[in-house]
Amino acid sequence: MKLACFDIDGTLLPSYDQSIPQDVLSAIQSFADKGNAIAIASGRPFGSVKALLDIFHAPNRFAICAGGSALFDDQGNLLWKQTLNKEQFFHFAEELKPNKEVAVYCYLGDDSLASYFPEPWADFEFGINHFSCHHDLNQDDSVIDRFGVTKIMIAAYPEVSAKITFSKEDYENFAIVRSNAHFLEVMPKGVSKASAIEVMRQRLNIDKEEIYTFGDSGNDLEMVKDYVGVAMGNATEDVKEVAKYITKDCKDSGVAYALKDILHLI
């Protein structure tokens, strides 16, 4: 058995598109039809990832969510989770609160969204990403103690986001990555999509050389580096530098091209 792990935005989905191109769908299904496992590895919550995972038919399908902080099977059973606590979330919320152009909110371990302050960015994410609910932490922040924070989101327009800085201690104590020009993500130290893949690798008893990862941005870097990584043609330069292979752009069905013509897996 082999395992292929796919990022969503910029890898499976071209920018501003909500549907995976048909040739990419067919290529991934052909890979699965050979008895292989597939995973969708995303910063999104499970509800959003499941909508794409359910398109495919395979005995082994997995969802890596919240940038690698949570791993689910295709039925929504939680297989692995790493979380931050209330104090750690509030550290970032308080630190960035003076800048009204920056939103700080979080994903919780029960697949919900939560924020202390009214955040249009959080409202936008709730509307598109199939969260179970949206908690107002001013009313009840005990939900953090119950479920834990799987990911802290720091959102702003690109010109503002580019100026956000963190302390040396923050980088020492947390995993901080930029997923795109709008979003910075904070997760438990040592957590990435690669750490969730390692849990899957051991669960399925697959050699590292049989695991293929596809990505394009900062939160894909570790999984592209640690396994047989394929960078999209539209990937950032740091992702391309650690990849074993570089395929075509997402908009040119780079995943399908890599599976067939580069890796010869279908």
C-alpha positions in Angstrom: 0.0 0.0 0.0 1.1 3.6 -0.8 -0.2 6.8 0.7 -0.8 10.1 -1.1 -1.5 13.3 0.8 -2.9 16.4 -0.9 -3.1 20.0 0.3 -6.3 21.7 -0.8 -6.0 25.4 -1.8 -3.4 25.9 -4.5 -2.9 22.2 -4.9 -6.2 20.5 -5.5 -8.2 23.7 -5.9 -7.1 26.5 -8.2 -7.4 30.0 -6.7 -11.0 31.1 -6.1 -12.3 27.7 -7.4 -14.6 25.5 -5.3 -14.3 22.3 -7.4 -11.4 20.0 -8.1 -10.7 19.7 -11.9 -12.1 16.5 -13.3 -8.8 15.1 -14.5 -7.4 15.6 -11.0 -10.3 13.8 -9.5 -9.9 10.9 -12.0 -6.2 10.6 -11.3 -6.6 10.5 -7.5 -9.4 7.9 -7.8 -7.2 5.8 -10.1 -4.5 5.9 -7.5 -7.0 4.8 -4.8 -8.4 2.0 -7.0 -5.0 0.3 -6.8 -5.6 -0.3 -3.1 -3.7 2.8 -1.9 -4.6 5.2 0.9 -5.3 8.9 0.4 -5.4 11.9 2.8 -6.4 15.5 2.4 -4.1 17.6 4.4 -5.4 21.1 5.2 -5.5 23.9 7.6 -9.3 23.6 7.4 -11.6 21.9 10.0 -12.9 18.4 9.5 -16.3 19.4 8.2 -14.7 21.3 5.3 -12.2 18.6 4.5 -14.8 15.8 4.6 -16.8 17.5 1.8 -13.8 16.9 -0.5 -12.8 13.5 1.0 -16.2 12.1 0.3 -15.8 12.6 -3.4 -13.4 9.7 -3.5 -13.9 6.0 -2.9 -11.2 4.2 -1.0 -11.0 1.8 2.0 -8.4 4.1 3.6 -9.3 7.8 3.6 -8.0 10.3 6.1 -8.4 14.0 6.9 -5.5 16.0 8.3 -7.0 19.1 9.7 -6.1 22.4 11.4 -2.6 22.3 9.8 -1.8 18.9 11.3 -3.1 19.3 14.9 -6.0 16.8 14.3 -6.3 13.6 12.3 -9.6 11.9 11.5 -10.7 8.9 9.5 -13.4 9.5 6.8 -16.2 8.9 9.3 -15.0 11.7 11.6 -13.5 9.5 14.2 -10.6 11.4 15.9 -7.4 9.4 15.6 -4.9 12.0 17.0 -5.0 15.5 18.4 -2.5 18.1 19.7 -3.9 21.3 21.4 -3.0 24.6 23.0 -4.6 25.9 26.1 -6.6 29.0 27.0 -3.6 30.9 28.3 -1.6 30.3 25.1 -4.5 31.5 23.0 -5.1 34.6 25.1 -1.3 35.4 24.9 -1.7 36.0 21.1 -5.1 37.6 21.4 -3.9 40.1 23.9 -0.6 40.7 22.1 -2.3 41.6 18.8 -5.5 43.1 20.2 -4.3 46.8 20.0 -4.2 46.5 16.2 -7.8 46.7 15.1 -6.9 45.5 11.6 -5.7 42.1 12.9 -8.2 39.4 13.9 -7.2 36.6 16.3 -9.5 33.6 16.7 -9.1 29.8 17.0 -10.2 26.4 16.0 -11.2 24.0 18.8 -10.9 20.3 19.2 -14.6 19.7 18.7 -14.4 21.1 15.1 -15.8 24.5 16.2 -14.6 28.1 15.9 -14.1 30.5 18.8 -13.2 34.2 19.4 -13.2 36.7 22.2 -13.9 39.7 20.0 -16.3 40.3 17.1 -14.2 39.3 14.1 -15.4 39.6 10.4 -12.6 37.2 9.5 -13.9 34.6 11.9 -17.4 35.1 10.6 -16.2 34.6 7.0 -14.4 31.4 7.9 -17.4 30.1 9.8 -19.5 30.7 6.7 -17.4 28.7 4.3 -15.6 26.0 6.3 -18.5 23.9 7.8 -17.6 24.4 11.5 -19.9 22.7 14.0 -20.6 26.0 15.8 -19.1 29.5 16.6 -18.4 30.1 20.3 -18.4 33.6 21.8 -15.6 33.3 24.4 -16.8 36.4 26.2 -20.0 34.4 27.1 -18.2 31.1 27.9 -14.5 30.4 27.5 -14.7 27.1 29.3 -15.1 25.4 25.9 -11.3 25.9 25.4 -10.7 23.9 28.6 -13.0 21.2 27.4 -11.8 20.8 23.8 -8.4 22.6 23.5 -7.2 24.9 20.8 -6.0 23.0 17.7 -5.0 26.2 15.8 -4.8 29.9 16.4 -5.6 32.0 13.4 -4.2 35.5 12.9 -5.9 37.2 9.9 -5.4 40.5 8.2 -5.1 42.0 4.7 -1.7 41.3 3.1 -0.2 44.7 3.7 -1.0 44.5 7.4 -0.3 40.8 7.8 3.2 41.2 6.3 4.2 43.5 9.2 3.1 41.2 12.0 6.1 40.0 14.1 6.6 37.5 16.9 9.1 37.2 19.7 12.0 34.8 19.8 10.1 33.0 22.7 7.0 32.6 20.5 9.0 30.9 17.8 10.6 28.7 20.5 7.3 27.7 22.1 4.9 27.4 19.1 4.8 26.2 15.5 4.1 29.4 13.5 3.6 29.3 9.8 2.2 31.5 7.0 -0.4 29.7 5.0 -1.0 32.6 2.6 -0.8 36.4 2.4 -3.8 36.8 4.7 -3.2 34.2 7.3 -0.7 33.2 9.9 -1.3 30.0 11.9 -0.1 29.1 15.4 -0.1 25.5 16.5 1.5 23.4 19.2 5.3 23.2 19.0 6.4 20.4 16.6 3.0 20.1 15.0 2.7 20.2 11.2 0.9 18.2 8.5 4.0 16.0 8.5 3.5 15.0 12.2 0.0 13.8 11.4 1.3 11.9 8.4 3.8 10.1 10.6 0.9 9.0 12.8 -0.8 7.6 9.7 2.4 6.0 8.5 2.8 4.0 11.7 -0.9 3.2 11.8 -0.9 1.8 8.2 2.7 0.4 8.5 3.9 2.2 5.3 7.5 3.0 4.5 8.4 6.7 4.2 9.4 6.0 0.6 5.8 5.0 -0.2 4.3 8.3 1.0 3.8 11.1 -1.6 2.9 14.6 -0.5 1.6 17.5 -2.6 1.7 21.1 -1.6 2.3 24.7 -2.4 2.7 26.9 0.7 4.3 27.3 4.1 2.1 25.0 6.0 3.0 22.2 3.4 6.7 22.6 3.7 7.4 20.0 6.4 5.3 17.3 4.7 6.9 18.0 1.3 10.4 17.9 2.9 9.9 14.8 5.0 8.4 12.4 2.4 8.4 12.0 -1.4 7.3 15.6 -1.8 5.9 17.2 -4.9 5.7 21.0 -5.1 3.2 22.6 -7.3 4.4 24.8 -10.1 2.7 27.7 -8.3 4.4 26.8 -4.9 6.4 29.2 -2.9 10.2 29.0 -3.5 10.9 27.6 0.0 8.5 24.7 -0.8 10.1 24.1 -4.2 13.6 24.0 -2.6 12.7 21.0 -0.3 10.6 19.1 -2.8 11.8 15.9 -4.6 9.8 16.9 -7.7 8.1 20.0 -9.1 5.0 19.5 -11.2 2.8 21.9 -13.2 0.7 24.7 -11.7 -2.5 23.8 -9.8 -4.5 25.5 -12.6 -2.9 23.2 -15.1 -3.8 20.0 -13.1 -0.4 19.6 -11.7 -1.5 16.8 -9.3 -2.8 14.6 -12.2 0.4 15.3 -14.2 2.6 14.3 -11.3 0.7 11.1 -10.5 0.9 9.9 -14.1 3.9 11.4 -15.8 6.4 12.1 -12.9 5.7 9.5 -10.3 4.1 6.8 -12.6 1.7 5.8 -9.9 -1.4 5.5 -12.2 
